[in-house]
Amino acid sequence: MRARPFANRLGGQGSTASPAGAGRARNSLAALQLLGRLLLSGPFIISITLFAIALGAYTFLSTIQTPYQILLPGPVTDVQRLIHPYPKPITGALYLTTIYSDPANTVELAAVSLYAKFHDDVGIIAREEARPPNVPEPEYQRMLGRMMDESKVAAKVVALRELGFEVKITGQGAEVQEVAANSAATGLLERGDVVIAADGQSVSTSSDLVAIIQAHKPAETIRLRIRRDNVERDVSIPLGESPDEPGRARAGLVVLTHLYDYQLPKELDLETRDIGGPSAGLMFALGIYNAFSTTDITHGLKIAGTGTISTEGRVGAVGGVKYKAMSVQRAKADAFIVPQDNYEEARANAGRVKVIPVRTFREALDALAALTPN
């Protein structure tokens, strides 16, 4: 009796060996041998080693923070959709404008520096010019949140008063939260000081002090009356210049209203997330005014804007207007309302968008009333 071939036994009873199957097996074996030789080859090992070194270097450098901040255009948001409850149908838009401002690590700084050589929609500034240098990140975010809350209150006060409502608001001065390292106020003011007057004018809120400072020019001196440990004293501080807005006075202080309180005749909420600082005050006020006005101040147009607002209705200058103007272009807004002091910067970066400079909330309303309806 003749034994079956080995391949036949593997194939099972009645089967025969397949030449095609044997060919595939030989090809697979050859492929595995080739892969093995490739994995053990010098060029492959060198490539893998270099890749691992590069990945390690990237990971390491990404953990090293630089003393710089990256600025980029941020999104725009219709404030009408942030007001709850909003008592009438929404037409047109009232966009608040934002910027991205993030700390730069070593890798990001190198990449953005190269990108900035060919594009103008990104900026790099010293971090101490963008934020207080000695404040931990969680505390800094809380400060931005408090600034935003104060701007919301000021916006409600201004808008409701303009509509004829009685609004009560109180504050007991502007409390110093931080003094910048390069400020002339270093050694003269300290955290916890409460500014109660400036240039002979009473200061009840932080916006009062900001407005008085912005009425000055760089290198001028502002006279402050402060309260420290229940003792009042006078100090004079030379003003510096804003690093990103030449010609605008800067004291190098972070201040918030001391013992802020208010009573409003209308209950409404402004729901904001991931937005901090006071620069949306003007647009908040316009949104609130439009919510309770008998007319639509947008005329169906897309209106963008920026600017702080004081409880007296003064519109104050803000930073990052160059990048906000770029955001306005991308949003295809019909008009961009800005503080008078920011007009030139806005005009230079807003493209074909109509730029409207204002000093007060009333001026902003009059400018909107003069626009041609859509």
VOBA-1610 file (N, C-alpha, C; in pm, whole numbers, padded with zeros to 5 digits, always signed):
BEGIN
Met+00086-00118+00000Met+00000+00000+00000Met+00089+00123+00000Arg+00058+00215-00087Arg+00141+00334-00101Arg+00091+00444-00010Ala+00178+00509+00065Ala+00140+00620+00155Ala+00103+00743+00075Arg+00009+00817+00126Arg-00029+00944+00062Arg+00081+01048+00081Pro+00092+01136-00016Pro+00190+01244+00003Pro+00154+01327+00126Phe+00257+01389+00192Phe+00239+01469+00315Phe+00140+01582+00292Ala+00153+01648+00178Ala+00062+01760+00150Ala-00081+01713+00140Asn-00098+01589+00087Asn-00234+01536+00073Asn-00293+01507+00209Arg-00210+01453+00300Arg-00259+01425+00433Arg-00304+01552+00502Leu-00230+01661+00484Leu-00269+01790+00544Leu-00398+01840+00484Gly-00422+01813+00355Gly-00541+01863+00289Gly-00666+01791+00330Gly-00657+01679+00395Gly-00777+01608+00437Gly-00809+01498+00337Gln-00901+01411+00374Gln-00933+01296+00291Gln-00988+01339+00156Gly-00932+01285+00053Gly-00980+01309-00082Gly-00930+01437-00142Ser-00846+01518-00072Ser-00798+01646-00127Ser-00665+01626-00194Thr-00628+01725-00274Thr-00498+01723-00341Thr-00428+01854-00315Ala-00297+01856-00325Ala-00219+01978-00303Ala-00247+02080-00410Ser-00250+02214-00373Ser-00277+02324-00468Ser-00148+02396-00502Pro-00109+02398-00628Pro+00012+02473-00668Pro-00001+02621-00633Ala-00121+02679-00647Ala-00140+02822-00615Ala-00119+02848-00467Gly-00172+02754-00382Gly-00156+02771-00238Gly-00010+02764-00198Ala+00064+02670-00258Ala+00206+02658-00227Ala+00281+02783-00269Gly+00238+02844-00380Gly+00303+02966-00426Gly+00281+03082-00329Arg+00157+03086-00280Arg+00129+03195-00184Arg+00210+03177-00056Ala+00226+03058-00013Ala+00304+03032+00108Ala+00449+03075+00089Arg+00504+03037-00031Arg+00643+03078-00058Arg+00656+03230-00061Asn+00555+03299-00120Asn+00558+03447-00128Asn+00550+03510+00011Ser+00465+03451+00097Ser+00451+03505+00233Ser+00581+03488+00310Leu+00643+03374+00294Leu+00770+03349+00362Leu+00877+03447+00314Ala+00878+03469+00183Ala+00976+03560+00127Ala+00953+03703+00177Ala+00823+03739+00188Ala+00791+03874+00236Ala+00835+03892+00380Leu+00813+03787+00463Leu+00855+03795+00603Leu+01007+03806+00614Gln+01077+03732+00531Gln+01223+03740+00532Gln+01271+03878+00491Leu+01204+03935+00389Leu+01242+04069+00344Leu+01215+04173+00452Leu+01101+04158+00520Leu+01068+04251+00627Leu+01168+04241+00741Gly+01207+04120+00772Gly+01306+04101+00877Gly+01438+04169+00843Arg+01482+04148+00716Arg+01608+04213+00675Arg+01596+04365+00680Leu+01474+04418+00643Leu+01452+04563+00645Leu+01458+04618+00786Leu+01391+04544+00879Leu+01388+04591+01017Leu+01527+04590+01080Leu+01610+04501+01034Leu+01745+04491+01090Leu+01847+04572+01011Ser+01801+04638+00906Ser+01895+04713+00822Ser+01938+04842+00892Gly+02056+04888+00859Gly+02110+05011+00918Gly+02025+05134+00893Pro+01984+05162+00768Pro+01906+05283+00741Pro+01775+05289+00820Phe+01708+05171+00833Phe+01580+05172+00905Phe+01602+05202+01053Ile+01704+05138+01110Ile+01733+05161+01253Ile+01770+05307+01276Ile+01846+05364+01185Ile+01884+05506+01199Ile+01761+05596+01191Ser+01671+05563+01096Ser+01550+05644+01080Ser+01463+05640+01205Ile+01444+05519+01257Ile+01363+05503+01378Ile+01427+05578+01495Thr+01557+05568+01506Thr+01628+05636+01615Thr+01612+05787+01605Leu+01628+05839+01482Leu+01613+05984+01464Leu+01470+06029+01493Phe+01373+05947+01452Phe+01233+05980+01480Phe+01206+05984+01630Ala+01259+05886+01702Ala+01241+05881+01847Ala+01305+06001+01915Ile+01425+06038+01867Ile+01493+06155+01924Ile+01413+06282+01897Ala+01361+06295+01772Ala+01283+06413+01737Ala+01155+06422+01819Leu+01087+06307+01837Leu+00965+06304+01915Leu+00993+06340+02061Gly+01102+06287+02113Gly+01139+06320+02251Gly+01171+06466+02268Ala+01246+06521+02170Ala+01281+06664+02177Ala+01157+06751+02169Tyr+01064+06714+02077Tyr+00939+06790+02063Tyr+00860+06788+02195Thr+00849+06668+02253Thr+00774+06655+02379Thr+00839+06737+02489Phe+00972+06732+02497Phe+01044+06807+02601Phe+01029+06958+02581Leu+01051+07004+02456Leu+01043+07148+02430Leu+00902+07201+02449Ser+00802+07115+02427Ser+00663+07158+02445Ser+00630+07187+02590Thr+00712+07135+02682Thr+00688+07159+02824Thr+00757+07285+02875Ile+00840+07346+02791Ile+00914+07465+02834Ile+00837+07591+02794Gln+00789+07665+02890Gln+00715+07787+02863Gln+00810+07904+02840Thr+00774+07991+02748Thr+00852+08111+02720Thr+00784+08232+02785Pro+00851+08345+02794Pro+00789+08465+02852Pro+00705+08543+02751Tyr+00647+08472+02653Tyr+00571+08540+02548Tyr+00428+08487+02540Gln+00343+08571+02483Gln+00203+08540+02465Gln+00170+08548+02316Ile+00090+08454+02266Ile+00049+08453+02126Ile-00090+08514+02115Leu-00109+08605+02020Leu-00237+08670+01996Leu-00290+08630+01859Leu-00418+08594+01853Leu-00482+08554+01728Leu-00626+08607+01725Pro-00683+08627+01607Pro-00825+08663+01600Pro-00911+08553+01662Gly-01011+08594+01740Gly-01101+08498+01802Gly-01237+08500+01736Pro-01331+08421+01786Pro-01465+08417+01728Pro-01548+08539+01767Val-01655+08564+01692Val-01753+08667+01728Val-01879+08596+01777Thr-01951+08662+01868Thr-02072+08603+01927Thr-02181+08708+01934Asp-02300+08673+01889Asp-02414+08765+01894Asp-02463+08775+02038Val-02446+08893+02101Val-02484+08908+02241Val-02634+08889+02262Gln-02713+08911+02159Gln-02858+08892+02174Gln-02890+08748+02213Arg-02805+08656+02171Arg-02829+08514+02200Arg-02770+08474+02336Leu-02706+08569+02404Leu-02653+08543+02538Leu-02744+08598+02647Ile-02843+08678+02607Ile-02933+08743+02702Ile-03055+08654+02725His-03081+08621+02852His-03195+08535+02887His-03273+08596+03004Pro-03404+08612+02989Pro-03480+08586+02866Pro-03466+08701+02767Tyr-03472+08671+02638Tyr-03471+08775+02535Tyr-03615+08795+02489Pro-03672+08914+02513Pro-03818+08930+02505Pro-03876+08951+02366Lys-03796+08946+02261Lys-03854+08968+02129Lys-03774+08892+02024Pro-03829+08875+01903Pro-03755+08803+01799Pro-03624+08871+01766Ile-03522+08791+01735Ile-03390+08844+01704Ile-03378+08867+01554Thr-03340+08988+01519Thr-03307+09019+01379Thr-03170+09086+01378Gly-03098+09071+01269Gly-02964+09128+01265Gly-02875+09060+01367Ala-02763+09125+01400Ala-02670+09069+01497Ala-02595+09182+01566Leu-02560+09160+01691Leu-02475+09250+01769Leu-02358+09166+01822Tyr-02250+09164+01744Tyr-02139+09075+01774Tyr-02042+09135+01875Leu-02016+09063+01984Leu-01898+09096+02064Leu-01780+09027+01998Thr-01664+09087+02009Thr-01544+09035+01941Thr-01442+08991+02045Thr-01365+08889+02011Thr-01268+08834+02104Thr-01135+08808+02033Ile-01035+08783+02115Ile-00906+08737+02063Ile-00864+08613+02142Tyr-00782+08531+02079Tyr-00714+08425+02151Tyr-00584+08483+02206Ser-00561+08461+02334Ser-00437+08506+02397Ser-00385+08392+02482Asp-00283+08322+02432Asp-00236+08201+02500Asp-00085+08207+02524Pro-00040+08153+02638Pro+00104+08143+02662Pro+00170+08055+02556Ala+00291+08090+02517Ala+00360+08015+02412Ala+00471+07930+02472Asn+00469+07799+02439Asn+00585+07717+02474Asn+00691+07732+02366Thr+00803+07665+02382Thr+00917+07683+02291Thr+00881+07645+02147Val+00812+07533+02131Val+00776+07486+01997Val+00678+07583+01932Glu+00576+07624+02008Glu+00476+07715+01953Glu+00538+07848+01914Leu+00629+07898+01999Leu+00693+08026+01969Leu+00772+08019+01839Ala+00846+07910+01819Ala+00925+07894+01696Ala+00834+07887+01574Ala+00725+07809+01584Ala+00634+07792+01472Ala+00562+07923+01438Val+00515+07991+01542Val+00441+08116+01519Val+00535+08226+01469Ser+00657+08229+01518Ser+00754+08329+01471Ser+00779+08314+01321Leu+00790+08189+01276Leu+00810+08164+01133Leu+00685+08204+01055Tyr+00567+08166+01106Tyr+00441+08198+01038Tyr+00423+08350+01028Ala+00461+08421+01135Ala+00440+08566+01139Ala+00526+08641+01038Lys+00631+08577+00988Lys+00714+08643+00887Lys+00639+08658+00754Phe+00535+08578+00735Phe+00463+08580+00608Phe+00315+08616+00624His+00267+08628+00747His+00126+08660+00771His+00115+08763+00883Asp+00011+08846+00878Asp-00004+08950+00980Asp-00120+08924+01075Asp-00179+08803+01072Asp-00293+08774+01158Asp-00253+08701+01285Val-00129+08717+01327Val-00082+08659+01453Val+00018+08756+01515Gly+00019+08762+01647Gly+00110+08853+01716Gly+00179+08783+01831Ile+00296+08832+01865Ile+00372+08780+01978Ile+00411+08899+02065Ile+00374+08896+02193Ile+00409+09005+02283Ile+00463+08946+02413Ala+00537+09027+02486Ala+00586+08984+02617Ala+00466+08956+02708Arg+00472+08847+02783Arg+00357+08807+02863Arg+00321+08913+02966Glu+00420+08983+03022Glu+00389+09084+03123Glu+00312+09202+03065Glu+00312+09215+02932Glu+00231+09319+02869Glu+00087+09275+02850Ala+00063+09144+02856Ala-00071+09091+02834Ala-00143+09055+02963Arg-00066+09031+03068Arg-00128+08987+03193Arg-00033+09012+03309Pro-00085+09020+03433Pro+00002+09043+03549Pro+00101+08928+03564Pro+00230+08960+03585Pro+00332+08855+03585Pro+00337+08770+03711Asn+00285+08819+03822Asn+00302+08749+03949Asn+00173+08685+04000Val+00077+08670+03911Val-00053+08616+03951Val-00065+08472+03898Pro-00089+08375+03986Pro-00108+08237+03940Pro-00226+08227+03843Glu-00220+08129+03752Glu-00322+08117+03649Glu-00464+08107+03705Pro-00491+08024+03807Pro-00629+08017+03858Pro-00680+08152+03909Glu-00592+08225+03978Glu-00633+08355+04030Glu-00653+08456+03916Tyr-00568+08447+03814Tyr-00583+08536+03699Tyr-00716+08512+03629Gln-00754+08386+03614Gln-00883+08355+03550Gln-00999+08407+03635Arg-00986+08399+03767Arg-01090+08455+03855Arg-01100+08606+03838Met-00984+08672+03824Met-00984+08817+03804Met-01054+08852+03673Leu-01025+08778+03567Leu-01091+08803+03439Leu-01242+08783+03451Gly-01280+08681+03528Gly-01422+08657+03549Gly-01489+08772+03623Arg-01420+08826+03723Arg-01476+08940+03798Arg-01486+09064+03710Met-01385+09083+03625Met-01391+09197+03532Met-01510+09183+03438Met-01531+09061+03388Met-01645+09036+03302Met-01776+09062+03375Asp-01785+09017+03500Asp-01907+09038+03578Asp-01934+09188+03598Glu-01828+09265+03627Glu-01846+09409+03644Glu-01891+09475+03514Ser-01836+09428+03402Ser-01876+09487+03273Ser-02022+09456+03243Lys-02069+09338+03283Lys-02210+09304+03264Lys-02300+09396+03345Val-02261+09419+03470Val-02341+09507+03556Val-02344+09648+03499Ala-02227+09701+03460Ala-02221+09835+03403Ala-02307+09844+03277Ala-02305+09739+03195Ala-02386+09738+03073Ala-02535+09743+03106Lys-02577+09665+03204Lys-02718+09667+03244Lys-02760+09805+03295Val-02672+09864+03377Val-02700+09996+03433Val-02718+10099+03322Val-02622+10103+03230Val-02624+10203+03122Val-02745+10183+03032Ala-02770+10060+02988Ala-02880+10035+02895Ala-03015+10065+02958Leu-03036+10019+03081Leu-03166+10039+03145Leu-03189+10186+03180Arg-03085+10257+03220Arg-03100+10401+03245Arg-03135+10474+03115Glu-03072+10436+03006Glu-03100+10500+02877Glu-03245+10475+02836Leu-03301+10363+02878Leu-03440+10332+02848Leu-03538+10397+02946Gly-03485+10468+03044Gly-03572+10541+03137Gly-03596+10474+03270Phe-03531+10361+03296Phe-03550+10293+03425Phe-03458+10352+03532Glu-03501+10342+03656Glu-03418+10386+03768Glu-03330+10270+03813Val-03202+10295+03821Val-03106+10192+03860Val-03017+10246+03972Lys-03000+10166+04077Lys-02913+10206+04187Lys-02787+10121+04185Ile-02673+10187+04195Ile-02546+10116+04195Ile-02451+10184+04292Thr-02376+10105+04368Thr-02283+10161+04465Thr-02150+10087+04458Gly-02046+10157+04491Gly-01913+10100+04503Gly-01832+10194+04591Gln-01726+10143+04651Gln-01648+10225+04743Gln-01504+10242+04698Gly-01487+10248+04565Gly-01354+10272+04512Gly-01305+10162+04421Ala-01185+10179+04370Ala-01122+10080+04281Ala-01009+10013+04358Glu-01024+09883+04382Glu-00925+09809+04462Glu-00815+09752+04373Val-00691+09777+04412Val-00575+09731+04336Val-00559+09579+04356Gln-00556+09507+04245Gln-00536+09363+04249Gln-00391+09324+04218Glu-00328+09404+04132Glu-00191+09373+04091Glu-00126+09499+04034Val+00003+09514+04060Val+00084+09622+04003Val+00188+09559+03912Ala+00188+09595+03784Ala+00284+09537+03689Ala+00426+09571+03730Ala+00518+09478+03701Ala+00656+09496+03743Ala+00720+09620+03680Asn+00679+09654+03558Asn+00738+09770+03489Asn+00656+09897+03507Ser+00560+09896+03599Ser+00476+10013+03621Ser+00545+10113+03712Ala+00524+10242+03684Ala+00578+10346+03772Ala+00509+10346+03907Ala+00399+10272+03919Ala+00328+10263+04048Ala+00394+10165+04144Thr+00492+10088+04094Thr+00562+09994+04181Thr+00628+10068+04297Gly+00600+10026+04418Gly+00653+10092+04536Gly+00563+10202+04589Leu+00471+10249+04505Leu+00377+10353+04548Leu+00240+10293+04581Leu+00199+10195+04504Leu+00073+10126+04529Leu+00102+09979+04555Glu+00014+09915+04629Glu+00029+09773+04655Glu-00108+09707+04655Arg-00104+09578+04645Arg-00230+09503+04638Arg-00314+09531+04763Gly-00443+09556+04741Gly-00534+09585+04852Gly-00560+09733+04871Asp-00475+09820+04812Asp-00503+09964+04817Asp-00635+09993+04747Val-00713+10087+04800Val-00840+10126+04738Val-00830+10271+04693Val-00840+10292+04561Val-00836+10428+04506Val-00975+10488+04520Ile-00985+10601+04592Ile-01116+10664+04617Ile-01132+10796+04541Ala-01022+10847+04482Ala-01031+10967+04400Ala-00911+10973+04306Ala-00930+11039+04192Ala-00822+11055+04094Ala-00836+11192+04030Asp-00729+11268+04033Asp-00730+11405+03978Asp-00845+11488+04035Gly-00875+11465+04162Gly-00981+11541+04228Gly-01122+11492+04202Gln-01136+11387+04120Gln-01268+11331+04090Gln-01292+11205+04173Ser-01414+11193+04225Ser-01448+11077+04305Ser-01443+10949+04222Val-01392+10842+04280Val-01385+10712+04215Val-01469+10613+04296Ser-01581+10568+04238Ser-01667+10471+04305Ser-01647+10331+04253Thr-01612+10320+04125Thr-01596+10189+04062Thr-01465+10184+03985Ser-01427+10064+03945Ser-01304+10048+03867Ser-01313+10120+03733Ser-01432+10120+03673Ser-01447+10188+03543Ser-01430+10338+03556Asp-01461+10394+03673Asp-01437+10538+03695Asp-01287+10567+03683Leu-01206+10485+03749Leu-01061+10508+03747Leu-01004+10487+03608Val-01048+10382+03538Val-00999+10354+03403Val-01028+10471+03310Ala-01148+10528+03322Ala-01186+10639+03235Ala-01098+10762+03260Ile-01066+10787+03385Ile-00981+10903+03418Ile-00839+10881+03365Ile-00788+10759+03379Ile-00654+10729+03327Ile-00650+10746+03176Gln-00753+10698+03108Gln-00754+10704+02961Gln-00775+10844+02907Ala-00816+10936+02994Ala-00826+11076+02952Ala-00689+11143+02947His-00586+11078+03001His-00450+11130+03001His-00373+11082+02878Lys-00256+11137+02861Lys-00162+11092+02760Lys-00042+11029+02828Pro+00031+10941+02757Pro+00151+10881+02816Pro+00249+10988+02865Ala+00317+10959+02974Ala+00417+11046+03039Ala+00353+11153+03127Glu+00220+11169+03121Glu+00155+11260+03215Glu+00144+11193+03352Thr+00113+11273+03453Thr+00104+11222+03590Thr-00041+11226+03637Ile-00083+11120+03703Ile-00217+11116+03761Ile-00205+11121+03913Arg-00291+11200+03976Arg-00291+11214+04122Arg-00401+11126+04180Leu-00362+11037+04269Leu-00457+10944+04329Leu-00467+10964+04479Arg-00587+10949+04529Arg-00608+10943+04674Arg-00648+10799+04706Ile-00572+10736+04793Ile-00594+10595+04822Ile-00623+10574+04971Arg-00685+10459+04998Arg-00706+10417+05135Arg-00631+10287+05157Arg-00542+10288+05257Arg-00464+10168+05291Arg-00468+10150+05442Asp-00516+10035+05485Asp-00528+10007+05629Asp-00604+10118+05701Asn-00714+10162+05637Asn-00805+10264+05694Asn-00740+10402+05707Val-00625+10421+05642Val-00560+10552+05641Val-00556+10604+05498Glu-00598+10728+05477Glu-00598+10787+05343Glu-00468+10862+05318Arg-00421+10853+05195Arg-00297+10924+05156Arg-00303+10956+05007Asp-00219+11050+04964Asp-00214+11092+04824Asp-00085+11044+04760Val-00095+10997+04637Val+00022+10956+04560Val+00007+11009+04418Ser+00119+11038+04354Ser+00121+11080+04214Ser+00200+10978+04134Ile+00143+10935+04022Ile+00203+10826+03944Ile+00221+10870+03799Pro+00344+10866+03746Pro+00364+10891+03602Pro+00304+10777+03521Leu+00236+10810+03415Leu+00170+10709+03333Leu+00262+10662+03221Gly+00255+10533+03190Gly+00329+10478+03079Gly+00245+10475+02953Glu+00294+10400+02855Glu+00225+10389+02727Glu+00188+10244+02700Ser+00070+10224+02647Ser+00026+10088+02614Ser+00122+10027+02513Pro+00171+09905+02536Pro+00269+09845+02446Pro+00213+09811+02308Asp+00084+09780+02300Asp+00027+09742+02171Asp-00058+09852+02109Glu-00074+09965+02180Glu-00151+10077+02126Glu-00079+10207+02157Pro+00018+10245+02077Pro+00094+10367+02100Pro+00003+10488+02112Gly+00034+10574+02208Gly-00045+10694+02228Gly-00150+10681+02337Arg-00174+10558+02386Arg-00274+10539+02491Arg-00204+10524+02626Ala-00250+10602+02724Ala-00190+10599+02857Ala-00220+10468+02928Arg-00126+10427+03011Arg-00138+10301+03084Arg-00074+10317+03220Ala-00147+10271+03325Ala-00094+10282+03460Ala-00024+10155+03505Gly-00049+10044+03437Gly+00011+09918+03477Gly-00053+09860+03602Leu-00185+09879+03615Leu-00258+09830+03732Leu-00371+09738+03689Val-00405+09643+03773Val-00528+09565+03760Val-00616+09605+03877Val-00736+09658+03848Val-00824+09705+03954Val-00964+09647+03937Leu-01033+09630+04049Leu-01172+09587+04051Leu-01248+09674+04151Thr-01378+09686+04132Thr-01458+09770+04221Thr-01461+09711+04361His-01440+09798+04461His-01441+09758+04601His-01584+09766+04654Leu-01635+09653+04705Leu-01770+09645+04764Leu-01876+09689+04663Tyr-01883+09619+04553Tyr-01976+09650+04444Tyr-02117+09604+04483Asp-02219+09689+04458Asp-02357+09651+04484Asp-02448+09726+04387Tyr-02563+09665+04353Tyr-02653+09730+04257Tyr-02794+09673+04272Gln-02891+09751+04226Gln-03032+09709+04224Gln-03088+09742+04086Leu-03137+09639+04016Leu-03186+09655+03880Leu-03337+09633+03874Pro-03406+09711+03792Pro-03551+09695+03780Pro-03592+09579+03690Lys-03500+09525+03613Lys-03528+09415+03521Lys-03434+09299+03551Glu-03490+09182+03556Glu-03408+09063+03578Glu-03370+09001+03444Leu-03242+08987+03419Leu-03194+08921+03298Leu-03054+08868+03322Asp-03020+08764+03252Asp-02888+08702+03264Asp-02811+08714+03134Leu-02682+08732+03147Leu-02591+08729+03032Leu-02504+08606+03050Glu-02527+08505+02968Glu-02457+08379+02982Glu-02332+08379+02893Thr-02218+08388+02956Thr-02091+08387+02882Thr-02004+08273+02933Arg-01939+08207+02839Arg-01847+08099+02874Arg-01715+08121+02803Asp-01608+08094+02874Asp-01473+08101+02815Asp-01441+08241+02763Ile-01507+08344+02817Ile-01476+08481+02779Ile-01449+08558+02908Gly-01341+08633+02912Gly-01308+08709+03032Gly-01268+08851+02998Gly-01262+08935+03100Gly-01221+09074+03081Gly-01339+09166+03057Pro-01312+09297+03049Pro-01419+09397+03041Pro-01451+09448+02902Ser-01386+09398+02797Ser-01394+09464+02666Ser-01527+09444+02592Ala-01615+09358+02644Ala-01744+09338+02578Ala-01853+09428+02635Gly-01816+09518+02727Gly-01916+09600+02795Gly-02007+09679+02702Leu-01950+09743+02601Leu-02030+09823+02507Leu-02132+09736+02436Met-02090+09619+02386Met-02182+09534+02311Met-02288+09472+02401Phe-02253+09442+02525Phe-02354+09396+02620Phe-02462+09503+02637Ala-02417+09628+02654Ala-02513+09737+02674Ala-02604+09754+02552Leu-02547+09744+02433Leu-02630+09756+02312Leu-02729+09640+02302Gly-02685+09520+02339Gly-02774+09405+02334Gly-02889+09418+02432Ile-02860+09463+02553Ile-02965+09479+02655Ile-03061+09590+02613Tyr-03006+09699+02562Tyr-03092+09809+02516Tyr-03186+09760+02407Asn-03132+09685+02312Asn-03214+09636+02201Asn-03322+09539+02249Ala-03292+09465+02355Ala-03387+09367+02406Ala-03515+09434+02456Phe-03502+09552+02518Phe-03617+09617+02580Phe-03664+09742+02506Ser-03595+09776+02397Ser-03636+09892+02317Ser-03754+09856+02228Thr-03833+09957+02195Thr-03947+09933+02105Thr-03902+09927+01959Thr-03778+09961+01931Thr-03725+09956+01795Thr-03610+09855+01789Asp-03571+09820+01667Asp-03457+09730+01647Asp-03338+09813+01603Ile-03240+09830+01689Ile-03127+09918+01657Ile-03034+09858+01554Thr-03048+09727+01522Thr-02960+09667+01421Thr-03007+09696+01279His-03136+09726+01260His-03195+09744+01126His-03172+09621+01038Gly-03156+09505+01101Gly-03131+09383+01023Gly-02986+09367+00981Leu-02898+09454+01027Leu-02756+09449+00990Leu-02676+09368+01091Lys-02556+09329+01049Lys-02464+09261+01140Lys-02366+09365+01194Ile-02383+09400+01321Ile-02304+09504+01386Ile-02206+09438+01483Ala-02079+09463+01465Ala-01976+09414+01557Ala-01924+09531+01639Gly-01860+09500+01750Gly-01808+09610+01831Gly-01720+09561+01944Thr-01654+09657+02007Thr-01571+09631+02125Thr-01558+09760+02203Gly-01522+09748+02330Gly-01505+09866+02414Gly-01558+09842+02554Thr-01488+09894+02652Thr-01539+09888+02789Thr-01652+09988+02804Ile-01730+09973+02910Ile-01838+10067+02938Ile-01834+10102+03086Ser-01843+10230+03118Ser-01853+10272+03257Ser-02000+10290+03292Thr-02030+10298+03419Thr-02169+10315+03460Thr-02225+10450+03417Glu-02138+10543+03379Glu-02182+10673+03326Glu-02197+10670+03175Gly-02169+10555+03112Gly-02186+10543+02968Gly-02064+10579+02886Arg-01949+10598+02950Arg-01827+10626+02875Arg-01773+10497+02814Val-01728+10505+02690Val-01671+10389+02620Val-01520+10399+02626Gly-01455+10296+02678Gly-01311+10299+02697Gly-01236+10209+02601Ala-01109+10245+02578Ala-01023+10172+02485Ala-00992+10032+02536Val-00962+09943+02444Val-00932+09803+02476Val-00810+09758+02396Gly-00759+09640+02428Gly-00645+09585+02356Gly-00688+09487+02247Gly-00593+09451+02162Gly-00617+09348+02061Gly-00710+09387+01949Val-00729+09517+01925Val-00827+09561+01824Val-00786+09517+01684Lys-00657+09509+01657Lys-00611+09463+01526Lys-00670+09326+01495Tyr-00664+09233+01590Tyr-00710+09097+01567Tyr-00863+09089+01571Lys-00925+09174+01650Lys-01072+09179+01650Lys-01123+09230+01516Ala-01054+09327+01458Ala-01094+09378+01327Ala-01085+09269+01220Met-00985+09184+01231Met-00972+09073+01136Met-01089+08975+01154Ser-01129+08951+01279Ser-01244+08864+01304Ser-01371+08922+01244Val-01384+09054+01253Val-01502+09123+01199Val-01509+09106+01047Gln-01393+09118+00983Gln-01388+09094+00837Gln-01438+08954+00803Arg-01387+08855+00874Arg-01422+08716+00845Arg-01571+08689+00870Ala-01629+08763+00965Ala-01772+08745+00995Ala-01861+08821+00898Lys-01798+08897+00806Lys-01873+08975+00707Lys-01972+09072+00774Ala-01923+09140+00878Ala-02007+09238+00947Ala-02027+09362+00860Asp-02137+09431+00885Asp-02165+09554+00811Asp-02098+09676+00874Ala-02075+09672+01005Ala-02014+09785+01074Ala-01940+09735+01198Phe-01840+09811+01239Phe-01757+09777+01355Phe-01748+09902+01443Ile-01812+09898+01560Ile-01812+10011+01653Ile-01695+09995+01749Val-01612+10098+01761Val-01492+10090+01845Val-01476+10217+01927Pro-01401+10211+02037Pro-01369+10332+02111Pro-01291+10430+02022Gln-01310+10557+02045Gln-01241+10659+01966Gln-01090+10635+01964Asp-01033+10598+02079Asp-00888+10579+02089Asp-00838+10459+02008Asn-00927+10369+01970Asn-00887+10251+01892Asn-00918+10264+01744Tyr-00968+10380+01701Tyr-01018+10394+01564Tyr-00910+10365+01459Glu-00793+10425+01472Glu-00690+10410+01369Glu-00649+10264+01352Glu-00631+10195+01463Glu-00592+10054+01456Glu-00702+09970+01391Ala-00826+10000+01426Ala-00938+09926+01368Ala-00951+09953+01218Arg-00941+10079+01181Arg-00955+10117+01041Arg-00847+10050+00955Ala-00727+10036+01008Ala-00616+09979+00932Ala-00630+09829+00910Asn-00719+09763+00986Asn-00727+09617+00979Asn-00866+09562+00951Ala-00963+09651+00925Ala-01101+09607+00907Ala-01141+09587+00762Gly-01050+09609+00669Gly-01084+09592+00528Gly-01194+09687+00485Arg-01300+09634+00424Arg-01410+09717+00374Arg-01520+09740+00477Val-01504+09686+00596Val-01607+09703+00699Val-01607+09849+00746Lys-01724+09907+00759Lys-01739+10045+00807Lys-01701+10051+00956Val-01604+10134+00991Val-01560+10147+01129Val-01618+10276+01188Ile-01682+10263+01304Ile-01750+10377+01367Ile-01686+10403+01504Pro-01617+10517+01520Pro-01557+10548+01651Pro-01659+10619+01742Val-01661+10582+01868Val-01753+10645+01963Val-01682+10670+02096Arg-01734+10768+02169Arg-01682+10798+02304Arg-01781+10760+02413Thr-01909+10753+02377Thr-02012+10724+02476Thr-02115+10627+02420Phe-02195+10571+02509Phe-02301+10480+02467Phe-02404+10555+02382Arg-02433+10679+02419Arg-02528+10757+02341Arg-02479+10777+02198Glu-02350+10802+02180Glu-02294+10816+02046Glu-02310+10687+01966Ala-02294+10574+02033Ala-02310+10445+01964Ala-02454+10428+01915Leu-02551+10463+01999Leu-02691+10454+01958Leu-02721+10547+01841Asp-02668+10669+01847Asp-02692+10765+01738Asp-02629+10716+01609Ala-02510+10655+01617Ala-02443+10605+01497Ala-02522+10491+01435Leu-02579+10404+01517Leu-02659+10294+01464Leu-02787+10344+01402Ala-02846+10447+01461Ala-02970+10503+01406Ala-02948+10563+01269Ala-02823+10606+01241Ala-02793+10670+01113Ala-02759+10571+01003Leu-02745+10440+01037Leu-02711+10342+00936Leu-02832+10314+00846Thr-02803+10282+00722Thr-02909+10247+00627Thr-02959+10107+00655Pro-03090+10088+00677Pro-03143+09955+00707Pro-03114+09856+00595Asn-03099+09728+00633Asn-03072+09623+00535Asn-03205+09583+00468
//
